[in-house]
Amino acid sequence: DWQNFIKMTAYSCIAIAVTLSFMALFLTERSPG
């Protein structure tokens, strides 16, 4: 289904964005200063 495909793509993009933001937050907290 086309609508289901769009929904899955949106969820994938959101999941990737959340993962990248958590990784960035983790790296910035680990860095000195």
C-alpha positions, -999 to +999 in steps of 0.1 A: +000+000+000+013+035-009+001+051+023+017+024+044+050+028+025+050+066+032+043+059+068+072+034+071+095+059+053+085+087+077+091+064+108+125+054+094+136+090+089+124+099+124+142+069+139+174+079+121+171+115+132+165+105+168+195+081+168+218+108+153+207+134+178+213+109+207+248+101+193+256+138+189+244+145+225+265+116+238+296+127+219+293+163+230+289+152+266+319+129+264+341+156+249+361+178+274+348+212+281 
